Amino acid sequence: MDPANKESNRKDRRLILIPLFFLSGGLALVYQVLWVRELGLLFGNTTYAVATTLAVFFLGLSAGSRFWGRRTRWLRTPLMTYAALEVGIAASALLYFLLLDLYHWIYSPLFAAIGHHPVALLTVKFLLVAGVLFPPSFFMGGTLPVMGECLVGRSDQLGRTGSLLYAVNTLGAALGAFVAGFYLPYFLGLYQSYLMAISGNLVIACAVYLLAPGWAQALAEESSHRVPSSFSPKDYLSREVISLVAFASGFLVLALEVLWTRMFSQVLHNSVYSFSAILTTFLIALALGATLSHILCRINVSPVRALSVLLSLSGVLVGLSPLLFYRLTGGLQYVAAAAGWEAYIWAIFGNTGAVILLPGLVVGSVFPFLLRLAERSGPGVGPIIGRLASINVIGAIAGSLTAGFLLIGWVGLWGGIRLVALIYFILAIRVVYGKTGMSLVLRAVPAAGLVLSVTLYDPGSLPLVRVNPAADEVLLDLWEGSSGTVAVIDRRGDLRMKVNNFYTLGGSASSRHEQGQMHIPLVLHPDPRSVFVLGMGTGITAGAALDHAVERVVICELIPEVIAASQIHFGEFVNGLFDDKRVEMIAEDGRNFLLATPEKFDVIVADLFFPWRRGAGSLWTREHFQNVRAHLNPGGIFAQWLPLYQLSRTEFRIIAGTMAEVFPQVTLWRGDFFTTTPIVALLGGNEPGPLDPEKVVGNTERLGSGRTIPDPRMLQGYPFFFYAGNLTANLDLLGNEGINTDNHPLIEYLTPVTQREEKIGEEAWLTSDGLIDFFNQLARQLPPGEDPYLRDLSPEYLEYVEAGASFYRAAAYRSAGQEREAEIAARDFLARVPAQIAVESRAPEVQN
C-alpha cells in the first residue's frame, strides 16, 4: 500500500475511533461521579471516605495503564484488545451491584468489631472499596495505551496523536461529569444511570469489534514501519527527568483541583450542581491544555524549551489565581446572591472559567506534551503511554491526598496554592538544568518566579472569611481542615459559627430556640434514657439533652473542626457537654454511623441541615429513615428538624411524604414562631398511638425545675403550644410529589433550584402566608379535638394547641401588614390561655 493510501486509511480510522474514545472518557467520569456518591452513602460522606474512593479509582487506572501498556508490544490485534477492555469495564462494573449488596451485609459486623479506631476503619473501607472499584478502573486504565497503539502510526507521531487522544478523552470526561452531575441521577436514578454507562461500554466494544478485522493487517504493516523520533542533544531529556515531570504534573494538577474547589466553596452554595460545574470547568481546561500540547507537537519548536515555558507559565498563572479569585468575587462575596437559577449557573461557570480556565489550560498541557519528549524513551508506543500514564496517575493520588489532608491543615488554602506555584518553577529550573543552547530568559524566568514567590508574593495575606465591619462583626477564630473552613464570629455579642464563609451553624443569641430542638422530642418520650444527635453545630442543642434524666448521649458531627470550635468558644452555652461522662462525641458521618452501629436509642434528633448542600439530601431519603427507625428502641421517637425558609412546599411534601412512608406515625411541631425563618420538626414514632399527657406534663415539670426552656411563660402548656398537626392522618395534604430515595435523590437536585428561583420570586419558600395556609389546612381537615394523636389530652391542653396556632397566625399576619387578620388571631390566642400568660406574651404585638 502506498504512503498516501496508508495515511488516508489512518484518518478514516480516526474519524471512527476518536468519537468512540470520546464516549469512553465520558462514561469513565459518569462511573466516577456515581461511585463517589453511592459509596459515600455506604461509607460516609466524610472527606476521608471520598478520598478513599478516589484513591482506589486512580490506583486502578495507574495499574491498568502500566499492565496493558507493557503488553501492547505483543498484541497482534490491538483493536480487539481495546474491545475486550470495554467489555471488561462493563462486566466488572456489573459486579458492582452484587458486591455492594455483600458489603451492606458485612459492613455492620465489621464496624462493630473494629469500633471507632480511625486507622483500622479507614483500612477496612479502603479494602472494601478496592473490591468494588479496582477491577473496572483497572480496565479503564488500559484504554489510553491500547488506543494509542492502534492510532499512532509511527513512533515519531507519538506526541501529536497521543496528545490528541488525551484531549479527546478528557473532553469526553468533562461532558460525562456535566451530565452525571446535572441530569442523570435526577432524571434516571443512580442505578439506571449506572446501567446506561454499562450499556455504553458494550456499544463501544461491539463497534470496535466489528471494525477490528478489516484493520488488523493495516495496523500490522504500520507497526513494522515505525521509526524512532530524531532528537538533537539539546532536545533530549533523560527517562528519569521525564518520569519526574510526569509524576509531578499529576501531583500538582490534582492538588490544584482540591485547592481550587475549596477556594470556590467559600463563595458558592456548594450544591451538587456547584461541584459539578467546577469539575466540568476544570476538565475542559485540561482538555484545552492537551489540545495546546497537540498544536505544539505539530510545529517546529524545541520540546525542552516549550516544556520549560509551559512549566514557568504554570507557576505564574497558578500563583496569581488567588488574587484574581479575590478580585472577581469582590472580596469573597457570595456569587450571584440575588440571581435566578439559570443566571446563577452561568455565574458559576463564568467565575470558575475566568479564574481557572487559563492556568488550568497551561498546567493541563504539561503531561500530554511529555509524550513528545518520550518518543525515543521506549521500544513501542503503548508501553511509553502506559508507563507515563501510570506514573502520572500515581502522582495524582499523592497530590489529591496531600492537598486534602496535609497542605490545607499545614499551610492553609492560600499557602497550598503558593506551594504548587513554587514547585512548577522548580520543575522548570530542573528541565533546563545542564542544557546547552538555552536562552538566558528560559533560565532567568523560573528562577525569578521562585525567588519572588518565596520573598515578596504572599497570597496568605488574603482573608478566608468575609466579615462585615458595619455590623460590628469580628473574626475570633479560624480553622482550615480537610472537611471545610470553620470560623467563629462575634456579632455584637452574638457568637456565630460558620462553615465555608456563608453557612451559619447557629449562634449564642438563638440558644433558647436551639435548646428547644432537643427539649420537645425528649419531653414527648415517656422515659428517654439514650439519645443520638445527628449533627452538632454549636453544641447548644445537644447540650440541652443533659437537662433531662438521660444516661447516654451520642453525638456525630461530620466536620472535626466544628467540635473544636464549639469546645473553645461555646462552652458556656452547651450545658457542660464536654465535661459530662454521659456524652460521647464522634467525628463521623452520622448516617454512616447509624448504618454500622448495632446500638439503639430512645430518641434520635437530626439537626437542621442546608437542603441544597451536596450530600444533605441523603439525610432525608427513605433508606436513611428506615435505618433510623431500625435504631429506635420500642416507643422511640425520631425528630427531624427542617428549615422551612429553605424549602418550598413541594420539597417539604417530598420529605414529609418519604418519612410518612417509613414511620407509622408522623406529627408536625413548630420550633419557633418566626414568620420569615420558621423551623419545624417532623416527629416519627415507631409505634403508633396517642400522646400520653401525664408523662409529657411530668417531664415538662422536671425540666422546668430550675432550668430554662424556650419560653418559661409557656411552661404550663409546653410542648402542646408547639403542636402543628398530624401528618399521618392528613396524607392527602402531602400530595404525590414523589419519594426521596438514594436512587432518586429528588431533594438534592430540587432545592438548589428552589433556593435560586426564590431569590427572584419565581418560587416561594414555605413561610409566612404559605405556612399559615398549610397550618390552616391541617386544622380544617383534622381539628385538634378530633386528632387521634391528641385523643387523651384534656380540654385545657387542647386549648394550648389551638392557642399556639393563633399565636403564630397573629405574628405572621402582623409581619405581613394584615392588621385586621392579626387582631382576630391575637384575640383568639388571648381567649385560650390563662390570664397571666396572656398578659406576659407579647410576641403577636397586639393589644388586648
C-alpha positions in Angstrom: 0.0 0.0 0.0 1.4 3.4 -1.0 2.0 6.1 1.7 -0.9 8.2 0.6 -3.4 5.4 1.0 -1.9 4.4 4.4 -2.4 8.0 5.6 -5.9 8.1 4.2 -6.8 4.8 6.0 -5.4 6.1 9.3 -7.5 9.2 9.0 -10.6 7.1 8.3 -9.9 5.1 11.5 -9.5 8.2 13.5 -12.9 9.5 12.3 -14.5 6.4 13.8 -12.3 5.5 16.8 -11.8 9.0 18.2 -15.5 9.6 18.7 -15.7 6.2 20.4 -12.8 7.2 22.6 -14.5 10.4 23.4 -17.6 8.5 24.6 -15.4 6.2 26.6 -13.9 9.1 28.5 -17.4 10.4 29.2 -18.5 7.1 30.6 -15.5 6.9 32.9 -16.5 10.1 34.6 -20.1 9.0 34.8 -18.8 6.0 36.7 -16.6 8.1 38.9 -19.4 10.5 39.9 -21.8 7.7 40.7 -19.2 5.7 42.6 -18.3 8.7 44.8 -22.0 9.3 45.6 -23.0 5.7 46.2 -20.0 4.7 48.2 -20.4 7.9 50.2 -23.8 6.7 51.2 -22.3 3.4 52.4 -19.1 4.5 53.9 -19.9 8.1 54.8 -19.6 11.5 53.2 -16.5 12.4 55.2 -13.5 13.7 53.3 -11.6 10.6 54.2 -14.3 8.3 52.7 -14.5 10.3 49.5 -10.7 10.4 49.3 -10.5 6.6 49.7 -12.9 6.1 46.9 -11.0 8.3 44.5 -7.6 6.8 45.6 -8.8 3.3 44.7 -10.1 4.6 41.4 -6.9 6.3 40.5 -4.8 3.3 41.7 -6.8 1.1 39.4 -6.2 3.4 36.5 -2.4 3.5 37.2 -2.1 -0.3 37.5 -4.2 -0.7 34.3 -2.1 1.8 32.4 1.1 0.0 33.3 -0.1 -3.5 32.8 -1.8 -3.1 29.5 0.8 -0.6 28.2 3.5 -3.2 28.6 1.6 -5.8 26.7 0.7 -3.7 23.7 4.0 -4.6 22.0 2.9 -8.2 21.7 -0.6 -7.5 20.6 -1.4 -8.7 17.0 -4.8 -7.1 17.0 -4.8 -4.0 19.4 -8.4 -3.1 18.4 -9.7 -6.5 19.5 -7.9 -5.9 22.8 -9.5 -2.5 23.1 -12.9 -4.1 22.6 -12.1 -6.6 25.3 -11.2 -3.8 27.7 -14.5 -2.1 27.1 -16.3 -5.4 27.8 -14.1 -5.8 30.9 -15.2 -2.4 32.2 -18.9 -3.3 31.6 -18.6 -6.8 33.2 -16.7 -5.7 36.2 -18.9 -2.7 36.7 -21.9 -5.0 36.6 -20.5 -7.0 39.5 -20.7 -3.7 41.5 -24.4 -4.5 42.4 -23.5 -7.9 43.7 -20.6 -6.7 45.7 -22.5 -3.7 47.1 -25.2 -6.0 48.5 -22.5 -8.1 50.0 -20.8 -5.1 51.6 -24.1 -3.9 53.0 -24.4 -7.2 54.7 -20.9 -7.4 56.2 -20.2 -3.8 56.9 -22.1 -3.5 60.1 -20.4 -6.6 61.7 -17.0 -5.3 60.7 -17.8 -1.8 62.1 -18.9 -3.4 65.4 -15.8 -5.5 65.6 -13.4 -2.6 64.8 -15.1 0.1 66.8 -14.2 3.7 66.1 -10.5 3.2 65.6 -9.9 5.6 62.7 -6.9 3.9 61.1 -8.4 0.5 61.2 -11.8 1.7 60.0 -10.2 3.6 57.1 -8.2 0.5 56.2 -11.3 -1.6 56.1 -13.1 1.0 54.0 -10.2 1.1 51.6 -10.2 -2.7 51.2 -13.9 -2.8 50.6 -13.8 0.0 48.1 -10.9 -1.7 46.3 -13.0 -4.8 45.8 -15.7 -2.7 44.1 -13.8 -0.2 42.1 -10.4 -1.6 41.3 -11.4 -4.1 38.6 -13.4 -1.7 36.3 -10.8 1.1 36.8 -8.0 -1.4 36.0 -9.6 -2.0 32.6 -10.2 1.7 32.1 -6.5 2.4 32.7 -5.6 0.2 29.7 -7.8 2.1 27.2 -5.3 5.0 26.5 -2.2 3.0 25.8 -4.1 0.4 23.7 -5.9 3.0 21.7 -2.5 4.8 21.3 -1.1 1.6 19.9 -4.0 1.4 17.4 -3.8 5.0 16.1 -0.2 6.2 16.4 1.3 5.3 13.0 5.0 5.9 13.8 7.0 6.5 17.0 7.8 10.0 15.9 4.0 10.7 15.8 3.5 9.8 19.5 3.4 13.4 20.7 1.0 14.5 18.0 -1.5 11.6 18.2 -1.1 10.8 21.8 -1.8 14.4 22.9 -4.9 14.4 20.6 -6.2 11.2 22.2 -5.6 12.7 25.6 -7.5 15.8 24.7 -10.5 13.9 23.2 -10.7 11.5 26.2 -10.5 14.4 28.7 -13.1 16.4 26.8 -15.4 13.4 26.9 -14.7 13.2 30.7 -15.9 16.9 31.0 -19.1 16.0 29.3 -19.6 12.9 31.5 -19.0 15.0 34.6 -21.6 17.6 33.5 -24.3 15.1 32.5 -23.7 12.9 35.6 -23.7 16.0 37.9 -26.6 17.9 36.4 -29.1 15.4 35.0 -28.6 11.6 35.2 -29.3 10.9 38.9 -32.4 13.1 38.9 -34.0 12.0 35.7 -32.9 8.4 35.5 -31.8 7.5 39.1 -28.4 6.3 40.1 -28.9 2.6 39.3 -30.4 3.3 35.9 -27.6 5.8 35.1 -25.1 3.1 36.0 -26.7 0.6 33.7 -26.8 3.2 31.0 -23.0 3.6 31.4 -22.5 -0.2 31.2 -24.6 -0.3 28.1 -22.4 2.5 26.6 -19.3 0.4 27.1 -20.8 -2.6 25.5 -21.9 -0.5 22.5 -18.3 0.8 22.1 -17.0 -2.7 22.4 -19.3 -4.0 19.7 -18.5 -1.1 17.3 -14.7 -1.7 17.7 -15.1 -5.5 17.4 -16.9 -5.1 14.1 -14.2 -2.7 12.8 -11.2 -4.6 14.0 -10.8 -7.5 11.4 -10.6 -5.2 8.4 -7.9 -3.1 10.0 -5.7 -5.7 11.6 -3.4 -6.1 8.5 -3.0 -2.3 8.1 -2.1 -1.9 11.7 0.5 -4.7 11.5 2.1 -3.0 8.4 2.3 0.4 10.1 3.8 -1.2 13.2 6.5 -2.8 11.2 7.4 0.6 9.7 7.6 2.6 12.9 10.7 4.7 13.2 12.3 6.4 16.2 12.0 10.1 16.6 15.0 12.3 15.8 16.3 14.4 18.6 19.1 16.8 18.9 21.1 16.7 22.2 19.5 19.9 23.5 16.0 18.5 22.9 16.8 15.3 24.9 15.6 14.7 28.5 16.5 11.6 30.4 13.9 9.0 31.2 14.3 9.9 34.8 13.5 13.6 34.3 10.5 12.8 32.1 9.2 10.4 34.8 9.8 13.1 37.4 7.8 15.7 35.5 5.0 13.1 34.7 4.7 12.4 38.4 4.9 16.0 39.5 2.3 17.0 36.8 -0.2 14.5 38.2 0.5 15.6 41.7 0.2 19.3 41.1 -2.9 19.1 38.8 -4.9 17.0 41.3 -3.7 19.2 44.2 -4.9 22.2 42.3 -8.3 20.6 41.8 -8.7 20.1 45.5 -7.4 23.6 46.4 -9.4 25.4 43.7 -12.6 23.5 44.7 -12.1 24.6 48.3 -11.4 28.1 47.1 -14.7 28.3 45.3 -16.6 26.7 48.1 -16.1 29.9 50.0 -18.4 31.8 47.6 -20.9 29.2 46.2 -23.8 27.4 47.8 -21.9 24.1 47.4 -24.7 22.1 45.9 -24.2 19.0 43.7 -24.5 21.5 40.8 -21.8 23.8 42.0 -19.3 21.0 42.4 -20.2 19.5 39.1 -19.7 22.9 37.4 -16.3 23.3 39.0 -15.2 19.8 37.9 -16.6 20.3 34.4 -14.7 23.6 34.0 -11.5 22.0 35.3 -11.7 19.1 32.9 -12.5 21.4 30.0 -9.3 23.4 30.9 -7.3 20.2 30.9 -8.7 19.1 27.5 -7.8 22.5 26.1 -4.4 22.1 27.6 -4.0 18.8 25.8 -5.1 20.5 22.6 -2.4 23.1 23.1 0.2 20.4 23.5 -1.1 18.8 20.3 -0.6 22.1 18.5 2.9 22.4 19.9 3.8 18.9 18.8 2.8 19.8 15.2 5.0 22.9 14.9 8.8 23.1 14.7 9.6 24.0 18.3 12.2 22.7 20.7 10.4 20.3 23.0 12.6 21.2 26.0 12.2 24.9 25.5 8.5 24.5 25.1 8.2 22.4 28.3 10.2 24.9 30.2 7.9 27.7 29.1 4.8 25.7 30.0 6.1 25.0 33.5 7.2 28.6 34.1 3.9 29.9 32.8 2.1 27.4 35.0 3.9 28.8 38.1 3.0 32.4 37.2 -0.7 31.7 36.5 -1.3 29.4 39.4 0.4 31.8 41.8 -1.8 34.7 40.6 -5.1 32.7 40.8 -5.9 33.6 44.4 -5.5 37.3 43.7 -7.7 37.0 40.6 -10.3 35.0 42.5 -10.4 37.5 45.3 -10.8 40.4 42.9 -13.5 38.8 40.8 -15.6 37.8 43.8 -15.4 41.3 45.3 -13.6 40.1 48.3 -15.3 36.7 48.9 -18.9 37.9 48.2 -21.5 35.3 47.6 -21.7 34.6 43.8 -24.9 35.9 42.2 -26.6 36.3 45.6 -29.9 37.6 44.1 -29.9 35.7 40.8 -32.3 33.1 39.5 -31.3 29.6 38.7 -30.0 30.0 35.1 -28.2 33.2 35.9 -26.6 31.6 38.9 -25.3 28.6 36.9 -23.9 31.0 34.2 -22.3 32.9 37.1 -20.6 29.8 38.4 -19.2 28.8 35.0 -18.3 32.4 34.3 -16.4 32.9 37.6 -14.7 29.5 37.6 -13.8 29.8 34.0 -12.3 33.3 34.5 -10.2 32.1 37.3 -9.1 28.6 36.5 -9.5 28.1 32.7 -6.2 29.8 31.6 -4.0 28.4 34.4 -5.8 25.0 34.0 -5.1 25.0 30.3 -1.4 25.6 30.8 -0.9 23.1 33.6 -3.1 20.6 31.6 -0.7 20.8 28.6 2.4 19.6 30.6 1.7 15.8 30.7 0.4 15.3 27.2 3.4 17.3 25.9 5.7 14.9 27.6 4.7 12.3 25.0 6.6 14.3 22.5 9.7 14.2 24.7 9.2 10.5 25.4 9.1 9.4 21.7 12.6 7.9 21.9 12.3 6.6 25.5 11.0 3.1 24.7 10.6 0.4 22.1 6.9 0.9 21.4 4.0 3.4 21.6 1.8 1.5 24.0 4.5 0.9 26.6 5.5 4.5 26.6 2.0 5.8 27.1 1.2 3.1 29.7 4.3 3.9 31.8 3.9 7.6 31.7 0.1 7.5 32.4 0.8 5.1 35.3 3.3 7.5 36.8 1.1 10.5 36.2 -1.9 8.8 38.0 0.2 7.8 41.0 1.2 11.4 41.3 -2.4 12.4 41.1 -3.3 10.1 44.0 -0.5 11.6 46.1 -1.4 15.2 45.1 -5.1 14.7 46.0 -4.4 13.2 49.4 -1.6 15.6 50.2 -3.6 18.7 49.4 -6.8 17.5 51.1 -5.3 16.1 54.3 -1.9 17.9 54.7 -1.5 21.1 52.8 -4.7 22.8 53.9 -4.0 22.0 57.5 -0.3 22.8 57.4 -0.1 26.0 55.3 -3.7 26.8 54.6 -5.6 27.3 51.3 -3.6 30.2 50.0 -0.3 28.8 51.2 -1.1 25.5 49.4 -1.7 27.3 46.1 1.5 29.2 46.6 3.5 26.0 47.2 2.1 24.5 44.0 3.3 27.5 42.0 6.8 27.2 43.7 7.0 23.5 42.6 6.2 24.5 39.0 9.1 27.0 39.0 11.4 24.3 40.5 10.4 21.9 37.7 11.1 24.5 35.0 14.6 25.0 36.5 15.2 21.3 36.6 14.2 20.9 32.9 16.7 23.4 31.6 19.4 22.5 34.1 22.6 21.4 32.3 21.2 22.1 28.8 23.3 23.9 26.3 21.7 26.4 24.0 19.1 27.5 26.4 18.5 31.3 26.4 19.0 33.4 29.4 15.3 34.2 29.6 14.4 30.5 29.9 16.8 30.2 32.8 16.0 33.5 34.5 12.2 33.5 34.4 11.6 30.4 36.6 14.4 31.4 38.9 12.9 34.9 39.3 9.5 33.4 39.8 10.8 31.1 42.5 12.6 34.0 44.4 9.6 36.3 44.1 7.2 33.6 45.4 9.4 32.9 48.4 10.0 36.6 49.3 7.6 39.2 48.1 4.5 37.4 46.8 2.3 36.2 49.7 -1.4 35.3 49.0 -1.7 34.3 52.6 -2.5 37.9 53.4 -5.8 37.4 51.7 -8.7 36.7 54.1 -10.6 33.4 54.1 -13.7 34.7 55.8 -15.7 37.8 54.9 -16.7 39.8 57.9 -19.0 42.8 57.9 -17.5 45.7 59.9 -20.7 47.7 59.5 -22.5 45.0 61.6 -19.7 45.1 64.2 -18.5 41.6 63.2 -15.2 40.4 64.5 -13.4 37.2 63.5 -12.5 35.3 66.7 -11.0 32.1 65.4 -10.5 30.1 62.2 -9.8 26.5 61.3 -8.8 25.2 57.9 -9.3 21.4 57.8 -9.9 18.8 55.2 -13.7 19.0 55.6 -14.1 22.8 55.4 -13.1 26.2 56.7 -14.7 26.8 60.2 -14.9 30.3 61.7 -16.3 31.8 64.9 -17.5 35.3 64.6 -18.7 37.8 67.2 -21.5 40.0 66.0 -22.4 42.5 68.7 -22.0 39.9 71.4 -23.7 37.1 69.4 -21.2 34.3 68.8 -21.8 32.6 65.5 -20.2 29.5 63.9 -19.8 29.5 60.1 -18.5 26.8 57.7 -17.0 27.8 54.4 -17.7 31.5 54.9 -21.5 31.6 54.5 -23.1 28.6 56.3 -24.1 29.6 59.8 -24.4 26.6 62.1 -26.1 28.5 64.9 -25.3 31.2 67.4 -25.5 32.1 71.1 -28.3 34.6 70.6 -30.7 31.8 69.5 -29.7 29.5 72.2 -33.2 29.1 73.6 -34.6 28.0 70.3 -31.6 25.7 69.7 -32.3 24.1 73.1 -35.9 23.7 72.2 -35.0 21.4 69.3 -33.9 18.9 72.0 -36.5 19.6 74.6 -39.6 19.0 72.5 -38.8 15.4 71.5 -37.4 14.5 74.9 -40.4 15.7 76.9 -42.7 13.8 74.5 -40.9 10.5 75.1 -42.2 8.7 78.2 -38.8 7.9 79.6 -35.8 9.0 77.5 -32.6 7.3 78.6 -30.4 7.2 75.4 -30.2 10.0 72.8 -28.4 10.1 69.4 -27.7 13.5 67.9 -27.1 13.7 64.2 -25.2 16.9 63.6 -23.7 19.0 66.4 -23.3 22.6 65.2 -22.6 24.9 68.1 -23.5 22.1 70.5 -26.3 24.1 72.2 -29.0 21.7 71.1 -27.0 18.6 72.1 -26.2 20.1 75.5 -29.9 20.6 76.2 -30.2 16.8 76.5 -28.3 16.9 79.7 -31.2 18.8 81.4 -33.2 15.5 81.2 -32.7 12.3 83.0 -30.7 10.7 80.2 -28.0 8.1 80.7 -26.2 8.3 77.3 -25.8 11.0 74.6 -24.0 10.1 71.4 -23.2 12.9 69.0 -22.0 12.6 65.4 -20.5 15.6 63.7 -19.2 15.4 60.2 -16.6 18.2 60.5 -14.0 17.7 63.3 -13.2 21.4 63.4 -16.8 22.2 64.4 -16.3 20.1 67.5 -13.1 22.1 68.3 -14.9 25.4 67.7 -17.8 24.5 70.0 -15.5 23.4 72.8 -13.3 26.5 72.7 -15.9 29.2 72.1 -19.4 27.9 73.1 -18.5 26.2 76.4 -20.8 28.5 78.5 -23.8 27.7 76.2 -23.6 23.9 75.9 -24.5 22.9 79.4 -21.3 21.1 80.3 -21.4 19.0 77.2 -17.6 18.5 77.0 -17.3 17.5 80.7 -20.2 15.2 81.1 -19.3 11.5 81.2 -22.7 10.6 79.7 -21.6 12.2 76.4 -19.7 10.5 73.5 -18.6 12.7 70.6 -17.7 11.1 67.3 -16.3 12.9 64.3 -18.0 10.8 61.7 -20.8 10.9 59.1 -24.0 10.4 61.3 -25.8 8.4 58.6 -22.9 6.1 58.2 -22.5 5.6 62.0 -26.2 4.6 62.3 -25.8 2.2 59.3 -22.9 0.5 61.0 -23.6 0.5 64.8 -25.8 -2.1 66.4 -26.8 0.3 69.2 -30.4 1.5 69.6 -31.7 4.7 71.2 -34.8 6.1 72.8 -34.6 9.4 70.9 -32.8 10.3 67.7 -32.6 14.0 66.9 -31.4 15.2 63.5 -30.2 18.8 63.3 -31.2 21.4 60.8 -29.3 20.8 57.5 -28.8 23.0 54.5 -31.1 21.3 51.9 -29.1 22.4 48.9 -25.7 21.4 50.2 -24.2 18.4 48.4 -24.9 15.2 50.4 -27.6 16.7 52.7 -30.4 15.2 50.6 -29.2 11.7 51.7 -30.3 12.5 55.2 -34.0 12.7 54.1 -34.1 9.5 52.0 -36.4 6.5 52.6 -33.3 4.3 53.2 -32.0 6.6 55.8 -35.4 6.9 57.6 -35.7 3.1 57.5 -32.2 2.8 59.1 -33.2 5.4 61.8 -36.3 3.6 62.7 -34.4 0.3 63.0 -32.2 2.0 65.6 -35.0 3.2 67.8 -36.0 1.3 70.9 -39.7 0.3 71.3 -41.7 3.5 71.7 -38.8 5.5 70.4 -39.0 9.0 68.7 -37.2 10.4 65.8 -37.1 14.2 65.4 -36.1 15.6 62.0 -35.8 19.4 62.1 -36.4 21.3 58.9 -35.7 24.9 57.9 -38.9 25.9 56.1 -37.2 29.1 55.0 -35.0 26.9 52.7 -37.7 24.6 51.4 -40.7 25.1 49.1 -44.0 23.3 49.7 -43.0 20.7 47.1 -39.8 19.8 48.8 -41.5 19.8 52.2 -44.1 17.4 50.9 -41.4 15.1 49.5 -39.6 14.9 52.8 -42.7 14.5 54.9 -44.2 12.0 52.5 -41.0 10.0 52.5 -40.9 9.9 56.3 -44.6 9.0 56.5 -43.9 6.0 54.2 -41.4 4.7 56.8 -42.9 5.7 60.2 -46.4 4.6 61.1 -47.0 7.9 62.8 -45.6 11.4 61.8 -46.6 14.6 63.5 -45.6 18.2 62.8 -44.3 20.6 65.5 -43.3 24.2 65.4 -39.8 25.0 66.6 -40.5 28.8 67.0 -42.9 31.4 66.0 -40.8 33.3 63.5 -42.6 34.2 60.3 -39.7 34.6 57.8 -37.3 32.0 59.2 -39.5 29.3 60.8 -38.3 25.8 61.6 -40.5 22.7 62.2 -39.9 19.2 63.4 -41.2 16.0 61.8 -41.6 13.6 64.7 -41.7 10.0 63.8 -42.9 7.3 66.2 -42.0 3.7 65.5 -45.1 2.6 67.5 -48.4 4.5 66.6 -50.5 5.6 69.5 -51.9 8.7 71.3 -49.8 11.1 73.3 -49.5 10.4 77.0 -50.3 13.8 78.6 -49.3 12.7 82.1 -45.8 11.7 81.0 -45.4 14.8 79.0 -46.5 17.1 81.9 -44.3 15.2 84.3 -41.2 15.5 82.0 -42.0 19.2 81.5 -42.3 19.9 85.2 -38.9 18.2 85.9 -37.4 20.2 83.0 -38.8 23.5 84.2 -37.5 22.9 87.8 -34.6 25.4 87.8 -33.9 25.1 84.2 -34.6 27.1 81.0 -36.9 26.1 78.2 -37.5 28.1 75.1 -40.1 30.4 76.8 -40.7 29.9 80.6 -44.1 31.7 80.3 -45.3 28.8 78.2 -44.2 26.2 80.7 -47.8 25.2 81.6 -48.6 24.5 78.0 -45.3 23.2 76.9 -44.9 21.5 74.4 -48.6 21.4 73.3 -48.3 25.0 72.4 -45.9 24.0 69.6 -48.0 21.2 68.1 -49.0 21.9 64.4 -50.8 18.8 63.2 -51.0 15.1 62.4 -49.5 14.4 59.0 -50.2 10.7 59.0 -53.9 11.4 59.3 -53.6 14.1 56.6 -51.6 12.3 53.9 -53.6 13.8 51.1 -52.2 17.2 52.0 -48.8 15.9 51.1 -49.9 15.2 47.6 -48.0 12.9 45.3 -44.7 14.7 44.8 -42.6 11.6 44.9 -40.4 9.8 47.4 -36.8 10.8 48.1 -34.6 7.8 47.8 -30.9 7.0 47.5 -31.5 6.0 43.9 -33.6 9.1 43.1 -32.2 12.0 45.1 -35.0 14.5 44.5 -34.2 16.9 47.3 -30.6 17.2 46.4 -31.5 18.2 42.9 -34.6 20.3 43.6 -33.6 22.5 46.5 -30.7 24.3 44.8 -33.0 25.3 42.0 -35.7 26.5 44.5 -33.1 28.4 46.5 -32.2 30.4 43.4 -35.7 30.9 42.0 -36.9 32.1 45.4 -34.5 34.9 45.0 -36.3 36.3 42.1 -39.8 35.5 43.2 -40.5 32.5 40.9 -40.6 30.0 43.8 -41.8 30.6 47.4 -40.3 29.1 50.5 -42.8 27.6 52.9 -43.0 30.7 55.2 -45.5 33.4 56.2 -48.7 33.2 54.2 -47.8 29.9 52.7 -47.1 28.3 56.0 -50.3 29.8 57.6 -52.3 28.3 54.7 -50.7 24.9 55.3 -51.4 25.0 59.1 -54.9 26.1 58.4 -55.5 23.2 56.0 -54.2 20.8 58.7 -56.6 22.2 61.3 -59.6 22.3 59.0 -59.2 18.7 57.9 -58.5 17.4 61.3 -59.3 19.7 64.3 -57.2 19.1 67.4 -60.3 17.8 69.2 -60.6 15.0 66.6 -56.9 14.2 66.2 -56.3 10.6 67.3 -52.8 11.6 68.4 -54.3 14.1 70.9 -57.1 11.7 72.0 -56.1 11.7 75.7 -55.5 15.4 76.0 -57.8 17.3 78.4 -59.7 20.3 77.1 -57.3 22.5 78.9 -54.3 21.2 77.0 -56.2 21.2 73.7 -56.7 24.9 74.2 -52.9 25.3 74.3 -52.7 23.6 70.9 -55.3 26.0 69.5 -53.6 28.9 71.2 -50.3 28.1 69.6 -51.8 28.1 66.1 -53.4 31.5 66.8 -50.2 32.9 68.3 -48.3 32.0 65.0 -51.1 33.4 62.8 -51.1 36.7 64.8 -47.4 37.1 64.4 -47.4 36.2 60.7 -50.3 38.4 59.8 -48.7 41.3 61.7 -45.4 40.8 59.9 -47.3 40.8 56.5 -49.1 44.0 57.4 -52.5 42.4 57.6 -53.7 44.2 60.7 -57.3 43.0 60.8 -56.4 39.3 60.5 -53.6 39.8 63.1 -56.1 41.3 65.5 -58.5 38.4 65.1 -55.8 35.8 65.7 -54.4 37.7 68.7 -57.8 37.9 70.4 -58.3 34.2 69.8 -55.0 33.5 71.4 -55.7 35.6 74.4 -59.0 34.0 74.9 -57.5 30.5 75.1 -54.6 31.0 77.6 -54.5 31.8 81.3 -54.6 35.5 82.1 -51.0 35.6 83.4 -49.6 34.2 80.2 -51.9 36.4 78.1 -50.6 39.5 79.8 -46.9 38.4 79.6 -47.0 37.1 76.0 -46.3 40.0 73.6 -45.0 38.2 70.5 -48.0 39.0 68.3 -47.6 42.6 69.4 -51.3 43.4 69.7 -53.3 44.9 72.5 -56.0 43.0 74.4 
